[in-house]
Amino acid sequence: MSILQIAVVGAGLIGQAHIQLIQQHPQMRLLAIVDPAPATQALATKAQVPLYASLQDLLSTHQPDGIVLASPNALHVPQALACVQAGVPLLLEKPIAISVAQGRELVKAVQHHQAKVLVGHHRAHSPIMAAASEVLASGRLGELVSVMGSATFFKPEQYFLDGPWRTQPGGGPIQINMIHEVHNLRMLCGEIVEVQAFASHTARGFAVEDTVAINLRFANGALGSFMLSDSAASARSWEQTSQENKSYANYADEDCYVLAGTMGSLAVPTMRLKYYRNQKERSWMKPFEQSVIALQRQDPLLLQMAHFARVIRGEERPLVNIMDGLRNLCVTEAITRAAASGQVIRLEGEFDALA
């Protein structure tokens, strides 16, 4: 089996993570890095690969087997279109675009060229998500009633100094962070059909939000509430609770989701299950049966890269496809609109239009 030649476009935090994963993968070789920042030369020199200032320079010189596109959000659509037109399979970091309108343009191109595009919602590959989905599908929670979620954490000042685009529209926590949560919630609870939101930028004073309170309605009738903040000194985020990324401090006793149904509830990612054995036992005055769902934690970024290799070879279809990326973007854009307008934003018609 030939070694896949993979280029990485964008050498920021997530780009560097992908570079390391490619270097570790036995069926992949890092072909090149694309990033105009002068400081990236040291990274390319260390990796012993050429550095290109633009994607066009790379594509005029090489035909990679695949490209990981991890550039700033505003560049995703034009760069992804160039890859699609060049016939290069793509791992496209989320969000796929900075607007639904741009996302639709990209979806049309992907469908027209029948391009292989895996969207980088890496948590979809997490064993935690697989185990939680299995519990829900088993019916042990009964009919899903509610989900309470949070992504509350504190990003240091250096994060914004390293990427000033993160302080501008398209770079706030709704697009950077909430879009991951949206995909998780869609996987677990089904399609989101209505949203409400309040947003604030009081803590940081940037042109984008730093804190958002969100209400969600799902197609199955379940309701959700979600608190998002990149300025809250809290451990209730996926990164700090899942134990999947060793770069973050982890707190094994904290959860970021609680899924509740008519027969029981599941806390994620501790996987603590509380449930009633039968309907006649149900009462808030009676104790729950309790257990912890066993699972083997693995790095979903590593699992995603292995999946990307199989997508390139045509062995599997993308677990998270371009339409998933567009639907997730549709929800996050609706959250932004809801926060700005104070109105409930209904998504049923918009989802129909995405088909």
C-alpha positions as CSV (number, residue, x, y, z in Angstrom):
1,M,0.0,0.0,0.0
2,S,1.5,3.3,-1.1
3,I,2.2,6.1,1.4
4,L,-0.3,9.0,1.2
5,Q,1.3,12.4,0.6
6,I,-0.6,15.0,2.7
7,A,-0.1,18.8,2.8
8,V,-1.3,21.0,5.6
9,V,-2.6,24.5,4.9
10,G,-2.5,26.7,7.9
11,A,0.0,26.1,10.7
12,G,-1.9,27.5,13.7
13,L,-2.9,25.4,16.8
14,I,-5.1,22.9,15.0
15,G,-2.8,22.8,11.9
16,Q,0.2,21.9,14.1
17,A,-1.9,19.2,15.7
18,H,-2.7,17.7,12.3
19,I,1.0,17.9,11.3
20,Q,2.0,15.8,14.3
21,L,-0.8,13.3,13.5
22,I,0.3,12.9,9.9
23,Q,3.9,12.4,11.0
24,Q,2.7,9.6,13.4
25,H,0.5,7.9,10.9
26,P,2.2,4.8,9.3
27,Q,0.4,5.3,5.9
28,M,0.9,9.0,5.6
29,R,3.8,11.4,4.9
30,L,3.8,15.1,5.4
31,L,4.4,16.6,1.9
32,A,4.4,20.3,2.6
33,I,3.1,23.1,4.8
34,V,1.3,26.2,3.4
35,D,1.3,29.3,5.6
36,P,2.4,32.9,4.8
37,A,3.6,33.6,8.3
38,P,7.4,33.9,8.4
39,A,7.6,32.1,11.7
40,T,6.3,29.0,10.0
41,Q,9.7,28.5,8.4
42,A,11.1,27.1,11.6
43,L,8.2,24.5,11.8
44,A,8.8,23.5,8.1
45,T,12.5,23.2,8.7
46,K,12.0,21.0,11.7
47,A,9.6,18.8,9.8
48,Q,12.0,18.7,6.8
49,V,9.3,19.7,4.3
50,P,9.0,22.7,1.9
51,L,7.0,25.7,3.0
52,Y,4.7,27.5,0.6
53,A,3.2,31.0,1.0
54,S,0.0,30.1,-0.8
55,L,-2.1,27.2,-1.7
56,Q,-1.7,28.1,-5.4
57,D,2.0,27.8,-5.1
58,L,1.6,24.3,-3.6
59,L,-0.9,23.1,-6.3
60,S,1.3,24.5,-9.1
61,T,4.2,22.3,-7.8
62,H,2.6,19.2,-6.3
63,Q,-0.5,17.0,-6.6
64,P,-1.0,15.9,-3.0
65,D,-3.0,12.7,-2.2
66,G,-4.9,14.8,0.3
67,I,-4.9,18.3,2.0
68,V,-5.8,19.2,5.5
69,L,-7.2,22.7,5.4
70,A,-6.8,24.4,8.7
71,S,-6.4,28.1,7.7
72,P,-8.4,31.0,9.2
73,N,-12.2,30.6,8.8
74,A,-12.5,33.4,6.1
75,L,-10.2,31.4,3.8
76,H,-12.0,28.1,4.0
77,V,-14.3,28.5,1.0
78,P,-11.8,29.9,-1.6
79,Q,-9.1,27.5,-0.6
80,A,-11.5,24.5,-0.4
81,L,-12.9,25.4,-3.9
82,A,-9.3,25.4,-5.2
83,C,-8.7,21.9,-3.8
84,V,-12.0,20.6,-5.1
85,Q,-11.3,21.9,-8.6
86,A,-7.8,20.4,-8.4
87,G,-9.4,17.0,-7.5
88,V,-7.6,16.7,-4.2
89,P,-9.4,15.0,-1.3
90,L,-9.9,17.4,1.6
91,L,-10.1,17.3,5.4
92,L,-11.7,20.7,5.9
93,E,-11.7,22.2,9.4
94,K,-14.9,23.7,10.7
95,P,-16.7,25.9,10.1
96,I,-16.8,25.1,6.4
97,A,-17.5,28.8,5.7
98,I,-18.1,32.1,7.5
99,S,-21.7,32.3,6.2
100,V,-24.4,29.9,5.1
101,A,-24.5,31.6,1.7
102,Q,-20.8,30.9,1.2
103,G,-21.3,27.4,2.5
104,R,-24.0,26.7,-0.1
105,E,-21.6,27.7,-2.8
106,L,-19.0,25.2,-1.5
107,V,-21.6,22.4,-1.2
108,K,-22.7,22.9,-4.8
109,A,-19.0,22.6,-6.0
110,V,-18.4,19.5,-3.9
111,Q,-21.5,17.8,-5.2
112,H,-20.8,18.8,-8.8
113,H,-17.2,17.4,-8.7
114,Q,-18.2,14.5,-6.4
115,A,-15.3,15.6,-4.3
116,K,-14.1,13.7,-1.2
117,V,-14.5,16.1,1.6
118,L,-14.3,15.2,5.3
119,V,-15.4,18.0,7.6
120,G,-13.2,18.4,10.8
121,H,-15.8,17.9,13.5
122,H,-13.4,15.5,15.1
123,R,-15.6,14.7,18.2
124,A,-17.8,12.7,15.8
125,H,-15.0,10.1,16.0
126,S,-14.9,10.0,19.8
127,P,-15.6,6.8,21.7
128,I,-17.5,8.9,24.2
129,M,-20.0,10.1,21.5
130,A,-20.3,6.5,20.2
131,A,-21.1,5.2,23.7
132,A,-23.6,8.0,24.4
133,S,-25.3,7.5,21.1
134,E,-25.6,3.8,21.9
135,V,-27.3,4.5,25.2
136,L,-29.8,6.8,23.6
137,A,-30.6,4.4,20.8
138,S,-31.1,1.5,23.3
139,G,-34.1,3.3,24.8
140,R,-32.7,3.2,28.4
141,L,-33.4,6.8,28.9
142,G,-36.9,6.5,27.5
143,E,-38.2,9.4,25.4
144,L,-35.7,12.2,25.3
145,V,-37.0,15.3,27.1
146,S,-34.1,17.7,27.6
147,V,-30.4,18.3,27.2
148,M,-28.3,20.7,29.4
149,G,-24.9,21.6,28.0
150,S,-22.0,23.9,28.6
151,A,-18.8,25.0,26.9
152,T,-17.4,27.4,29.6
153,F,-13.7,27.9,29.7
154,F,-11.1,30.7,29.8
155,K,-8.9,31.4,26.7
156,P,-5.7,33.2,27.6
157,E,-4.8,36.6,26.0
158,Q,-2.0,34.9,23.9
159,Y,-4.7,33.0,22.0
160,F,-6.0,36.2,20.6
161,L,-2.6,37.8,20.0
162,D,-1.6,34.7,18.0
163,G,-4.7,34.9,15.9
164,P,-6.2,38.5,15.8
165,W,-8.9,37.2,13.4
166,R,-10.4,35.5,16.4
167,T,-11.5,38.9,17.7
168,Q,-13.4,39.8,14.5
169,P,-16.7,38.6,13.0
170,G,-16.5,35.0,12.0
171,G,-13.9,34.3,14.7
172,G,-15.9,34.3,18.0
173,P,-16.8,31.3,20.2
174,I,-20.1,30.6,18.3
175,Q,-18.2,29.8,15.1
176,I,-15.0,28.4,16.7
177,N,-16.4,26.4,19.6
178,M,-20.2,26.2,19.5
179,I,-20.2,24.7,16.1
180,H,-18.5,21.6,17.6
181,E,-21.3,21.4,20.2
182,V,-23.9,21.8,17.6
183,H,-22.6,18.7,15.8
184,N,-22.5,16.7,19.0
185,L,-26.0,17.8,19.9
186,R,-27.3,16.8,16.4
187,M,-25.6,13.4,16.7
188,L,-27.2,12.8,20.1
189,C,-30.6,14.5,20.0
190,G,-31.5,15.0,16.3
191,E,-32.0,18.1,14.2
192,I,-32.3,21.5,15.8
193,V,-35.4,23.3,14.5
194,E,-35.5,26.5,16.7
195,V,-33.1,28.6,18.6
196,Q,-33.1,31.6,21.0
197,A,-30.0,33.3,22.4
198,F,-28.6,36.2,24.4
199,A,-25.0,37.2,23.7
200,S,-22.5,39.5,25.5
201,H,-19.0,40.8,24.8
202,T,-18.7,42.6,28.1
203,A,-15.8,40.5,29.4
204,R,-13.4,41.0,26.5
205,G,-14.9,43.9,24.6
206,F,-14.1,42.4,21.2
207,A,-16.2,42.8,18.1
208,V,-17.5,39.3,18.7
209,E,-19.3,37.6,21.5
210,D,-17.5,36.1,24.5
211,T,-20.5,34.7,26.3
212,V,-23.8,33.3,25.0
213,A,-26.9,31.7,26.6
214,I,-28.8,29.5,24.1
215,N,-32.1,27.7,24.0
216,L,-32.8,24.9,21.5
217,R,-35.8,23.0,20.2
218,F,-35.2,19.6,18.6
219,A,-37.3,18.0,15.9
220,N,-38.3,15.2,18.3
221,G,-39.8,17.8,20.7
222,A,-36.9,17.7,23.2
223,L,-35.6,21.1,24.5
224,G,-32.1,22.1,25.3
225,S,-30.2,24.9,27.1
226,F,-26.6,25.7,26.5
227,M,-24.1,28.1,28.1
228,L,-21.1,29.1,26.0
229,S,-18.2,31.3,27.2
230,D,-14.5,31.7,26.4
231,S,-14.2,34.1,29.3
232,A,-15.5,31.9,32.2
233,A,-13.0,30.4,34.6
234,S,-14.8,27.0,34.5
235,A,-14.0,23.4,33.8
236,R,-17.3,22.5,32.1
237,S,-16.1,22.1,28.6
238,W,-15.5,19.1,26.4
239,E,-11.8,19.7,26.3
240,Q,-11.5,19.8,30.1
241,T,-13.8,16.9,30.8
242,S,-13.3,14.3,28.0
243,Q,-9.7,13.4,28.9
244,E,-9.1,13.1,25.1
245,N,-6.6,15.9,24.6
246,K,-3.7,15.9,27.1
247,S,-2.9,19.6,26.2
248,Y,-5.7,20.6,28.6
249,A,-6.1,20.1,32.3
250,N,-8.8,17.5,32.8
251,Y,-11.4,17.1,35.6
252,A,-12.7,13.6,35.7
253,D,-15.6,14.5,38.0
254,E,-17.1,17.2,35.7
255,D,-19.6,16.9,32.9
256,C,-20.5,19.1,30.0
257,Y,-23.8,17.5,28.9
258,V,-26.7,15.9,30.8
259,L,-29.2,14.1,28.6
260,A,-32.5,13.4,30.3
261,G,-35.4,11.2,29.2
262,T,-38.6,9.9,30.7
263,M,-36.8,6.8,32.2
264,G,-33.4,8.1,33.1
265,S,-30.5,10.5,32.5
266,L,-26.9,10.2,31.2
267,A,-24.1,12.6,32.2
268,V,-21.4,13.1,29.5
269,P,-18.5,12.5,29.5
270,T,-18.3,10.8,32.9
271,M,-21.0,8.4,31.5
272,R,-22.8,8.3,34.8
273,L,-26.3,6.7,34.2
274,K,-29.2,7.1,36.5
275,Y,-32.4,5.3,35.6
276,Y,-35.6,3.6,36.6
277,R,-36.1,0.0,35.8
278,N,-39.8,0.3,35.0
279,Q,-42.4,3.0,34.6
280,K,-44.1,2.4,37.9
281,E,-40.9,3.1,39.9
282,R,-40.6,6.6,38.5
283,S,-40.7,9.3,41.2
284,W,-38.4,12.0,42.3
285,M,-38.8,10.6,45.8
286,K,-37.4,7.2,44.9
287,P,-33.8,6.4,44.3
288,F,-32.4,5.7,40.9
289,E,-30.5,2.7,39.7
290,Q,-27.0,3.9,39.0
291,S,-24.1,2.7,36.8
292,V,-21.2,4.0,34.7
293,I,-21.0,3.2,31.1
294,A,-17.6,1.6,30.3
295,L,-15.6,2.9,27.4
296,Q,-12.0,3.1,26.2
297,R,-11.0,6.7,25.6
298,Q,-9.0,7.5,22.5
299,D,-7.9,10.7,20.8
300,P,-10.7,11.5,18.2
301,L,-8.2,13.6,16.2
302,L,-6.1,10.5,15.7
303,L,-9.2,8.4,14.8
304,Q,-10.3,11.2,12.4
305,M,-6.9,11.2,10.6
306,A,-7.1,7.4,10.2
307,H,-10.6,7.8,8.8
308,F,-9.4,10.5,6.4
309,A,-6.8,8.0,5.0
310,R,-9.6,5.6,4.3
311,V,-11.7,8.3,2.7
312,I,-8.8,9.2,0.4
313,R,-8.4,5.6,-0.7
314,G,-12.2,5.3,-1.3
315,E,-12.6,2.7,1.4
316,E,-15.1,4.7,3.4
317,R,-17.4,7.7,3.0
318,P,-16.9,10.8,5.2
319,L,-18.4,10.3,8.6
320,V,-19.0,14.0,8.7
321,N,-19.8,15.1,5.2
322,I,-20.1,18.6,3.6
323,M,-23.9,18.7,4.3
324,D,-23.3,18.1,8.0
325,G,-20.9,21.0,7.9
326,L,-23.5,23.2,6.3
327,R,-26.3,22.2,8.7
328,N,-24.0,22.9,11.6
329,L,-23.2,26.3,10.2
330,C,-26.9,27.0,9.6
331,V,-27.5,26.4,13.3
332,T,-24.6,28.6,14.5
333,E,-25.6,31.4,12.1
334,A,-29.2,31.1,13.5
335,I,-27.8,31.5,17.1
336,T,-25.9,34.7,16.0
337,R,-29.1,36.0,14.4
338,A,-31.2,35.1,17.4
339,A,-28.8,36.9,19.7
340,A,-28.7,40.0,17.5
341,S,-32.5,40.2,17.0
342,G,-34.0,38.9,20.2
343,Q,-36.2,36.7,18.1
344,V,-36.8,32.9,17.9
345,I,-35.2,31.7,14.7
346,R,-36.9,28.7,13.1
347,L,-34.9,26.4,11.0
348,E,-37.2,23.9,9.4
349,G,-37.5,25.7,6.1
350,E,-33.8,26.4,6.0
351,F,-33.0,22.7,6.5
352,D,-35.4,21.8,3.7
353,A,-33.5,24.2,1.4
354,L,-30.2,22.5,2.2
355,A,-31.3,19.1,0.8
